Amino acid sequence: MKEIVVVSGKGGTGKTSVCASLAVLAAPAVVADCDVDAADMHLLLSPEVGGEVEFRSGHSAVIDPAKCTACGKCLELCRFGAVVKSAEDRYLIDPVGCEGCSVCDASLSF
Ligand code: SF4
C-alpha cells in the first residue's frame, strides 16, 4: 500500500483539488479527508458514504457567572467578536463566533 499525504499551513491553496485529482488518477483508492474544519473533498468526488458520525473538535469559552467580575477584559481581548455584552450588562459568549483560542481565559496572564 502506498500513502500520499498532502499538507499545508494555509487554507485555499488547492490541497483538496490536488488530492481529489490524485485520487481519481489512482482509482480505486481509499481516501480520507482529515481536514478538521471543513472536510469537503466529497463535493469533488461524490463518494459512496460508508457511515457518518458526529464530530466536534476544539473548545468553546464559557463564562462562569460565579467568577465573572464583569471587568470586560474578555470583550476587549477577543479578536473574533465572540464576547458580547447584553442589555443587562452581562457578558455572553457567541458559541458560533468563538474559536476556542483561550485568550479570554482569566486564568492566563494578559
Ligand atoms: S476563547 Fe477566544 S474566540 Fe472564544 S470567546 Fe475567548 S477570546 Fe474569543
Backbone and ligand atoms as CSV (ligand in chain L), in Angstrom:
chain,resi,resn,atom,element,x,y,z
A,1,MET,N,N,0.842,-1.177,0.000
A,1,MET,CA,C,0.000,0.000,0.000
A,1,MET,C,C,0.891,1.245,0.000
A,2,LYS,N,N,0.565,2.184,-0.827
A,2,LYS,CA,C,1.304,3.449,-0.862
A,2,LYS,C,C,0.440,4.527,-0.223
A,3,GLU,N,N,1.096,5.440,0.481
A,3,GLU,CA,C,0.378,6.553,1.100
A,3,GLU,C,C,0.921,7.853,0.563
A,4,ILE,N,N,0.038,8.787,0.292
A,4,ILE,CA,C,0.430,10.135,-0.095
A,4,ILE,C,C,-0.256,11.082,0.880
A,5,VAL,N,N,0.529,11.958,1.501
A,5,VAL,CA,C,-0.019,12.922,2.435
A,5,VAL,C,C,0.267,14.317,1.887
A,6,VAL,N,N,-0.772,15.122,1.795
A,6,VAL,CA,C,-0.622,16.498,1.316
A,6,VAL,C,C,-0.933,17.423,2.490
A,7,VAL,N,N,0.037,18.247,2.864
A,7,VAL,CA,C,-0.162,19.160,3.985
A,7,VAL,C,C,0.183,20.581,3.564
A,8,SER,N,N,-0.391,21.519,4.274
A,8,SER,CA,C,-0.094,22.925,4.040
A,8,SER,C,C,-0.610,23.698,5.233
A,9,GLY,N,N,-0.069,24.842,5.472
A,9,GLY,CA,C,-0.473,25.625,6.622
A,9,GLY,C,C,-1.601,26.589,6.351
A,10,LYS,N,N,-1.971,26.765,5.121
A,10,LYS,CA,C,-2.963,27.786,4.819
A,10,LYS,C,C,-4.097,27.210,3.991
A,11,GLY,N,N,-5.305,27.626,4.303
A,11,GLY,CA,C,-6.458,27.187,3.523
A,11,GLY,C,C,-6.519,27.909,2.186
A,12,GLY,N,N,-7.186,27.277,1.240
A,12,GLY,CA,C,-7.412,27.919,-0.052
A,12,GLY,C,C,-6.261,27.803,-1.026
A,13,THR,N,N,-5.304,26.924,-0.718
A,13,THR,CA,C,-4.159,26.794,-1.623
A,13,THR,C,C,-4.355,25.672,-2.642
A,14,GLY,N,N,-5.411,24.906,-2.506
A,14,GLY,CA,C,-5.696,23.879,-3.506
A,14,GLY,C,C,-5.342,22.468,-3.111
A,15,LYS,N,N,-5.125,22.219,-1.822
A,15,LYS,CA,C,-4.778,20.860,-1.377
A,15,LYS,C,C,-5.886,19.873,-1.728
A,16,THR,N,N,-7.108,20.247,-1.500
A,16,THR,CA,C,-8.218,19.332,-1.770
A,16,THR,C,C,-8.313,19.014,-3.252
A,17,SER,N,N,-8.116,20.014,-4.094
A,17,SER,CA,C,-8.178,19.785,-5.543
A,17,SER,C,C,-7.063,18.856,-5.996
A,18,VAL,N,N,-5.851,19.051,-5.448
A,18,VAL,CA,C,-4.717,18.193,-5.795
A,18,VAL,C,C,-5.007,16.762,-5.348
A,19,CYS,N,N,-5.489,16.608,-4.099
A,19,CYS,CA,C,-5.764,15.269,-3.571
A,19,CYS,C,C,-6.878,14.582,-4.346
A,20,ALA,N,N,-7.929,15.313,-4.675
A,20,ALA,CA,C,-9.033,14.721,-5.427
A,20,ALA,C,C,-8.554,14.282,-6.804
A,21,SER,N,N,-7.697,15.073,-7.417
A,21,SER,CA,C,-7.156,14.707,-8.729
A,21,SER,C,C,-6.302,13.452,-8.630
A,22,LEU,N,N,-5.462,13.379,-7.594
A,22,LEU,CA,C,-4.637,12.182,-7.395
A,22,LEU,C,C,-5.507,10.956,-7.132
A,23,ALA,N,N,-6.584,11.148,-6.366
A,23,ALA,CA,C,-7.476,10.031,-6.057
A,23,ALA,C,C,-8.121,9.489,-7.319
A,24,VAL,N,N,-8.508,10.374,-8.217
A,24,VAL,CA,C,-9.115,9.940,-9.480
A,24,VAL,C,C,-8.083,9.178,-10.308
A,25,LEU,N,N,-6.856,9.687,-10.358
A,25,LEU,CA,C,-5.800,9.031,-11.138
A,25,LEU,C,C,-5.411,7.679,-10.543
A,26,ALA,N,N,-5.511,7.549,-9.218
A,26,ALA,CA,C,-5.086,6.330,-8.535
A,26,ALA,C,C,-6.223,5.338,-8.325
A,27,ALA,N,N,-7.385,5.631,-8.813
A,27,ALA,CA,C,-8.555,4.777,-8.577
A,27,ALA,C,C,-8.286,3.325,-9.002
A,28,PRO,N,N,-8.765,2.365,-8.209
A,28,PRO,CA,C,-9.535,2.564,-6.987
A,28,PRO,C,C,-8.610,2.939,-5.829
A,29,ALA,N,N,-9.038,3.888,-5.027
A,29,ALA,CA,C,-8.216,4.364,-3.924
A,29,ALA,C,C,-9.090,4.563,-2.688
A,30,VAL,N,N,-8.461,4.438,-1.535
A,30,VAL,CA,C,-9.131,4.777,-0.279
A,30,VAL,C,C,-8.679,6.176,0.075
A,31,VAL,N,N,-9.608,7.082,0.294
A,31,VAL,CA,C,-9.280,8.487,0.527
A,31,VAL,C,C,-9.851,8.919,1.864
A,32,ALA,N,N,-9.039,9.611,2.661
A,32,ALA,CA,C,-9.504,10.155,3.939
A,32,ALA,C,C,-9.248,11.650,3.936
A,33,ASP,N,N,-10.301,12.432,3.941
A,33,ASP,CA,C,-10.178,13.888,4.030
A,33,ASP,C,C,-10.206,14.233,5.517
A,34,CYS,N,N,-9.043,14.526,6.084
A,34,CYS,CA,C,-8.918,14.738,7.529
A,34,CYS,C,C,-8.864,16.213,7.905
A,35,ASP,N,N,-9.392,17.076,7.074
A,35,ASP,CA,C,-9.451,18.499,7.395
A,35,ASP,C,C,-10.353,18.677,8.615
A,36,VAL,N,N,-9.823,19.289,9.678
A,36,VAL,CA,C,-10.590,19.388,10.915
A,36,VAL,C,C,-11.689,20.437,10.842
A,37,ASP,N,N,-11.567,21.401,9.969
A,37,ASP,CA,C,-12.567,22.462,9.904
A,37,ASP,C,C,-13.591,22.249,8.794
A,38,ALA,N,N,-13.130,21.835,7.641
A,38,ALA,CA,C,-14.045,21.780,6.506
A,38,ALA,C,C,-13.635,20.662,5.556
A,39,ALA,N,N,-13.882,19.440,5.979
A,39,ALA,CA,C,-13.617,18.313,5.083
A,39,ALA,C,C,-14.638,18.374,3.951
A,40,ASP,N,N,-14.167,18.643,2.742
A,40,ASP,CA,C,-15.123,18.864,1.654
A,40,ASP,C,C,-14.742,18.168,0.339
A,41,MET,N,N,-13.834,17.189,0.439
A,41,MET,CA,C,-13.442,16.501,-0.789
A,41,MET,C,C,-14.621,15.731,-1.395
A,42,HIS,N,N,-15.598,15.397,-0.551
A,42,HIS,CA,C,-16.766,14.681,-1.068
A,42,HIS,C,C,-17.507,15.506,-2.126
A,43,LEU,N,N,-17.352,16.813,-2.074
A,43,LEU,CA,C,-18.013,17.669,-3.072
A,43,LEU,C,C,-17.423,17.436,-4.452
A,44,LEU,N,N,-16.140,17.066,-4.485
A,44,LEU,CA,C,-15.476,16.839,-5.769
A,44,LEU,C,C,-15.599,15.397,-6.238
A,45,LEU,N,N,-15.599,14.443,-5.302
A,45,LEU,CA,C,-15.520,13.035,-5.683
A,45,LEU,C,C,-16.848,12.289,-5.648
A,46,SER,N,N,-17.859,12.853,-4.973
A,46,SER,CA,C,-19.152,12.167,-4.830
A,46,SER,C,C,-18.972,10.700,-4.436
A,47,PRO,N,N,-18.334,10.448,-3.299
A,47,PRO,CA,C,-18.035,9.061,-2.904
A,47,PRO,C,C,-19.257,8.317,-2.370
A,48,GLU,N,N,-19.121,6.998,-2.295
A,48,GLU,CA,C,-20.120,6.193,-1.603
A,48,GLU,C,C,-19.824,6.338,-0.112
A,49,VAL,N,N,-20.775,6.819,0.649
A,49,VAL,CA,C,-20.559,7.070,2.077
A,49,VAL,C,C,-20.842,5.799,2.860
A,50,GLY,N,N,-19.819,5.328,3.577
A,50,GLY,CA,C,-19.950,4.087,4.341
A,50,GLY,C,C,-20.522,4.298,5.717
A,51,GLY,N,N,-20.519,5.530,6.215
A,51,GLY,CA,C,-21.043,5.812,7.543
A,51,GLY,C,C,-20.729,7.231,7.937
A,52,GLU,N,N,-21.454,7.741,8.889
A,52,GLU,CA,C,-21.233,9.101,9.372
A,52,GLU,C,C,-21.316,9.116,10.889
A,53,VAL,N,N,-20.496,9.951,11.526
A,53,VAL,CA,C,-20.558,10.157,12.967
A,53,VAL,C,C,-20.430,11.651,13.237
A,54,GLU,N,N,-21.032,12.101,14.316
A,54,GLU,CA,C,-20.897,13.498,14.695
A,54,GLU,C,C,-19.473,13.725,15.196
A,55,PHE,N,N,-18.887,14.819,14.802
A,55,PHE,CA,C,-17.518,15.126,15.211
A,55,PHE,C,C,-17.458,16.543,15.749
A,56,ARG,N,N,-16.845,16.688,16.902
A,56,ARG,CA,C,-16.629,18.021,17.472
A,56,ARG,C,C,-15.166,18.134,17.837
A,57,SER,N,N,-14.606,19.282,17.598
A,57,SER,CA,C,-13.210,19.496,17.967
A,57,SER,C,C,-13.072,20.864,18.626
A,58,GLY,N,N,-11.944,21.073,19.255
A,58,GLY,CA,C,-11.682,22.373,19.852
A,58,GLY,C,C,-12.478,22.611,21.121
A,59,HIS,N,N,-12.488,23.846,21.537
A,59,HIS,CA,C,-13.142,24.227,22.770
A,59,HIS,C,C,-13.947,25.497,22.540
A,60,SER,N,N,-14.945,25.699,23.344
A,60,SER,CA,C,-15.699,26.942,23.326
A,60,SER,C,C,-15.632,27.545,24.715
A,61,ALA,N,N,-15.482,28.858,24.748
A,61,ALA,CA,C,-15.402,29.543,26.034
A,61,ALA,C,C,-16.751,29.503,26.742
A,62,VAL,N,N,-16.687,29.478,28.042
A,62,VAL,CA,C,-17.883,29.523,28.884
A,62,VAL,C,C,-17.607,30.528,29.987
A,63,ILE,N,N,-18.546,31.400,30.239
A,63,ILE,CA,C,-18.385,32.355,31.333
A,63,ILE,C,C,-19.033,31.764,32.583
A,64,ASP,N,N,-18.238,31.672,33.632
A,64,ASP,CA,C,-18.735,31.170,34.911
A,64,ASP,C,C,-19.268,32.376,35.689
A,65,PRO,N,N,-20.587,32.492,35.822
A,65,PRO,CA,C,-21.147,33.676,36.492
A,65,PRO,C,C,-20.682,33.817,37.940
A,66,ALA,N,N,-20.265,32.738,38.558
A,66,ALA,CA,C,-19.793,32.803,39.938
A,66,ALA,C,C,-18.417,33.464,40.021
A,67,LYS,N,N,-17.672,33.442,38.913
A,67,LYS,CA,C,-16.324,34.005,38.915
A,67,LYS,C,C,-16.218,35.324,38.146
A,68,CYS,N,N,-17.173,35.586,37.259
A,68,CYS,CA,C,-17.087,36.776,36.409
A,68,CYS,C,C,-17.269,38.052,37.233
A,69,THR,N,N,-16.317,38.969,37.101
A,69,THR,CA,C,-16.400,40.252,37.807
A,69,THR,C,C,-16.891,41.356,36.883
A,70,ALA,N,N,-17.257,40.989,35.644
A,70,ALA,CA,C,-17.760,41.934,34.648
A,70,ALA,C,C,-16.748,43.038,34.353
A,71,CYS,N,N,-15.472,42.673,34.329
A,71,CYS,CA,C,-14.427,43.670,34.062
A,71,CYS,C,C,-14.379,44.052,32.578
A,72,GLY,N,N,-14.912,43.186,31.707
A,72,GLY,CA,C,-14.926,43.485,30.278
A,72,GLY,C,C,-13.643,43.157,29.542
A,73,LYS,N,N,-12.671,42.590,30.243
A,73,LYS,CA,C,-11.385,42.268,29.608
A,73,LYS,C,C,-11.569,41.250,28.479
A,74,CYS,N,N,-12.480,40.293,28.672
A,74,CYS,CA,C,-12.705,39.271,27.631
A,74,CYS,C,C,-13.241,39.917,26.359
A,75,LEU,N,N,-14.145,40.881,26.504
A,75,LEU,CA,C,-14.697,41.594,25.346
A,75,LEU,C,C,-13.591,42.352,24.625
A,76,GLU,N,N,-12.717,42.936,25.398
A,76,GLU,CA,C,-11.600,43.710,24.840
A,76,GLU,C,C,-10.602,42.810,24.100
A,77,LEU,N,N,-10.372,41.620,24.627
A,77,LEU,CA,C,-9.320,40.757,24.081
A,77,LEU,C,C,-9.762,39.876,22.918
A,78,CYS,N,N,-11.035,39.547,22.843
A,78,CYS,CA,C,-11.483,38.592,21.822
A,78,CYS,C,C,-11.434,39.213,20.429
A,79,ARG,N,N,-10.554,38.712,19.593
A,79,ARG,CA,C,-10.424,39.280,18.242
A,79,ARG,C,C,-11.439,38.692,17.266
A,80,PHE,N,N,-12.255,37.751,17.740
A,80,PHE,CA,C,-13.273,37.157,16.883
A,80,PHE,C,C,-14.659,37.771,17.142
A,81,GLY,N,N,-14.723,38.712,18.070
A,81,GLY,CA,C,-16.003,39.336,18.379
A,81,GLY,C,C,-16.993,38.354,18.986
A,82,ALA,N,N,-16.480,37.323,19.657
A,82,ALA,CA,C,-17.349,36.276,20.195
A,82,ALA,C,C,-17.859,36.602,21.595
A,83,VAL,N,N,-17.367,37.684,22.190
A,83,VAL,CA,C,-17.860,38.097,23.500
A,83,VAL,C,C,-18.778,39.298,23.282
A,84,VAL,N,N,-19.979,39.186,23.773
A,84,VAL,CA,C,-20.940,40.282,23.624
A,84,VAL,C,C,-21.454,40.700,24.995
A,85,LYS,N,N,-21.845,41.957,25.085
A,85,LYS,CA,C,-22.382,42.484,26.335
A,85,LYS,C,C,-23.888,42.619,26.168
A,86,SER,N,N,-24.624,42.025,27.086
A,86,SER,CA,C,-26.083,42.047,26.984
A,86,SER,C,C,-26.633,43.385,27.476
A,87,ALA,N,N,-27.922,43.598,27.247
A,87,ALA,CA,C,-28.589,44.821,27.715
A,87,ALA,C,C,-28.547,44.910,29.240
A,88,GLU,N,N,-28.392,43.754,29.888
A,88,GLU,CA,C,-28.314,43.739,31.364
A,88,GLU,C,C,-26.870,43.843,31.844
A,89,ASP,N,N,-25.956,44.246,30.961
A,89,ASP,CA,C,-24.533,44.372,31.283
A,89,ASP,C,C,-23.888,43.063,31.695
A,90,ARG,N,N,-24.394,41.961,31.151
A,90,ARG,CA,C,-23.755,40.654,31.370
A,90,ARG,C,C,-22.952,40.314,30.129
A,91,TYR,N,N,-21.862,39.621,30.315
A,91,TYR,CA,C,-21.037,39.194,29.188
A,91,TYR,C,C,-21.457,37.795,28.779
A,92,LEU,N,N,-21.567,37.596,27.468
A,92,LEU,CA,C,-22.012,36.325,26.922
A,92,LEU,C,C,-21.061,35.894,25.817
A,93,ILE,N,N,-20.964,34.588,25.605
A,93,ILE,CA,C,-20.132,34.040,24.535
A,93,ILE,C,C,-21.031,33.618,23.375
A,94,ASP,N,N,-20.694,34.067,22.183
A,94,ASP,CA,C,-21.373,33.597,20.978
A,94,ASP,C,C,-20.712,32.272,20.588
A,95,PRO,N,N,-21.398,31.144,20.780
A,95,PRO,CA,C,-20.755,29.847,20.532
A,95,PRO,C,C,-20.377,29.632,19.070
A,96,VAL,N,N,-21.020,30.326,18.164
A,96,VAL,CA,C,-20.666,30.186,16.743
A,96,VAL,C,C,-19.405,30.994,16.436
A,97,GLY,N,N,-19.283,32.158,17.030
A,97,GLY,CA,C,-18.127,33.009,16.764
A,97,GLY,C,C,-16.872,32.600,17.510
A,98,CYS,N,N,-17.046,31.889,18.629
A,98,CYS,CA,C,-15.892,31.508,19.453
A,98,CYS,C,C,-15.013,30.486,18.741
A,99,GLU,N,N,-13.733,30.802,18.660
A,99,GLU,CA,C,-12.751,29.906,18.033
A,99,GLU,C,C,-12.007,29.067,19.066
A,100,GLY,N,N,-12.296,29.268,20.346
A,100,GLY,CA,C,-11.666,28.461,21.389
A,100,GLY,C,C,-10.193,28.748,21.592
A,101,CYS,N,N,-9.777,29.974,21.328
A,101,CYS,CA,C,-8.359,30.311,21.388
A,101,CYS,C,C,-7.853,30.484,22.820
A,102,SER,N,N,-8.758,30.664,23.778
A,102,SER,CA,C,-8.438,30.804,25.202
A,102,SER,C,C,-7.810,32.143,25.580
A,103,VAL,N,N,-7.782,33.096,24.668
A,103,VAL,CA,C,-7.235,34.406,25.014
A,103,VAL,C,C,-8.015,35.036,26.171
A,104,CYS,N,N,-9.288,34.767,26.232
A,104,CYS,CA,C,-10.119,35.371,27.280
A,104,CYS,C,C,-10.067,34.610,28.595
A,105,ASP,N,N,-9.300,33.547,28.658
A,105,ASP,CA,C,-9.219,32.736,29.860
A,105,ASP,C,C,-8.568,33.547,30.980
A,106,ALA,N,N,-9.341,33.834,32.012
A,106,ALA,CA,C,-8.845,34.667,33.107
A,106,ALA,C,C,-7.720,34.000,33.874
A,107,SER,N,N,-7.590,32.685,33.733
A,107,SER,CA,C,-6.504,32.016,34.445
A,107,SER,C,C,-5.158,32.240,33.759
A,108,LEU,N,N,-5.199,32.741,32.518
A,108,LEU,CA,C,-3.958,33.054,31.813
A,108,LEU,C,C,-3.596,34.502,32.126
A,109,SER,N,N,-2.319,34.809,32.080
A,109,SER,CA,C,-1.941,36.208,32.334
A,109,SER,C,C,-2.088,36.997,31.038
A,110,PHE,N,N,-2.606,38.202,31.129
A,110,PHE,CA,C,-2.846,39.025,29.954
A,110,PHE,C,C,-1.620,39.816,29.588
L,1,SF4,S1,S,-11.893,31.567,23.548
L,1,SF4,FE1,FE,-11.008,33.049,22.075
L,1,SF4,S2,S,-12.587,33.218,20.465
L,1,SF4,FE2,FE,-13.578,32.270,22.222
L,1,SF4,S3,S,-14.519,33.993,23.336
L,1,SF4,FE3,FE,-12.467,33.623,24.249
L,1,SF4,S4,S,-11.105,35.043,23.138
L,1,SF4,FE4,FE,-12.986,34.867,21.911
